[in-house]
């Protein structure tokens, strides 16, 4: 460990370890959950609906979560949400264990197009996905605003970088292959391991000793109603001439991305013909691209400027999506996901650092939640739209063309977003915002 890393302190490394552990669990789930969903139903709309449930809380709960984050002890919030997630994951694992004999063999899923929906497990997946979404919203918002209480302001960039690296490596590089191996042994195994990661993460956060820096929590005497506090955060963001359009643009980008993600498991199985292991390897593209993007992002931004870097991201994402939609080779798709993730991280490098530097600490939880409301709240809408596109398309054309159609729609929408966003995200506007508070 370098001297610079050591200076982050033991509390930070406990937070980092908890973050890495919980993201390992997310990586396991990224393969196990969609594969289980595809084993209980082949209906594209029902598949998409599971993803809708997991993202719906970002639309309906993000704003209240910001107030809760600013009002209460963020460490306790994170621990509580991790424990609740562990309980939910354990419940699902137990049900899958007892229902394992009713599920088809994983090697037969891609050809079982007439598979009858197992509504018992499907309904449980819907419920767990929805509850997981609520806990994730609160945990992630608290986690992002808890970090400034653990490390000094001048070390935030380094601390964030290490957290992002751990997230990409665990979530997309280590977790998926392990999950595919466990699925090959027994379909219930990754779900039990997934549940245990949250309990470990809760314990690690619990070990964080008394922090020396006071958290920017609202003064209880000055508290008003939830709605008033939400409006305060909303007004701050909406009055900001750069963050407002930036949040809306990101929301539009995430909506488009969710359209293609809605039925990706079916696309991977039926069009790309991936096995469980190949699907897991496909998931590593995000990890490799994310890690490289974390290294190259600041350099690209410095070389091209913040504005052109964001323009490039807005162009690359729909173009790589088009190539995916036209491809039948999972290796080509891996390369496209790898490339698009580099630019997605480039976007985050520029925009997240900007937000952290200009949002007042006492409003950080609420303004961050309003930003996420716009940026992430569009995802359940896009996911639902994606499922509807495939369901309607397969009535008019072949199943294969129906699964490709969301990518063609995303190209048109993505280029439209670029035309709208380019004049608003200039380097001059970004650099100007860094030096002022609205």
Buried (B, 14 or more C-beta within 10 A) or exposed (E): EEEEBEEBBEBBBBBBBBBBBBBBBBBBBBBBBBBBBBBBBBBBBBBBBBBBBBBBBBBBBBBBBBBBBBBBBBBEBBBBBBBBBBBBBBBBBBBBBEBEEEBBEBEEBBEBEEBEEBEEBBEBBBBBBBBBBBBBBBBBBBBBBBBBBBBEEEBBBBBBBBBBBBBBBBBBBBBBBBBBBBBBEEBBBBBBBBBBBBBBBBBBBBEBEEBEEEBBBBEEEEEEEBEEBBBBBBBBBBEBEBBBBBBBBBBBBBBBBBBBBBBBBBBBBBBBEBBBBBBBBBBBBBBBBBBBBBEBBBEBBEEBBBBBBBBBBBBBBBBBBBBBBEBEEBEBBBBBBBBBBBBBBBBBBBBBBBBBEBBEBBBBBBBBBBBBBBBBBBBBBBBBBBBBBBBBBBEEEEBEBBBBBBBBBBBEBBBEBBEBBBEBBBBEBBEEBEEEEB
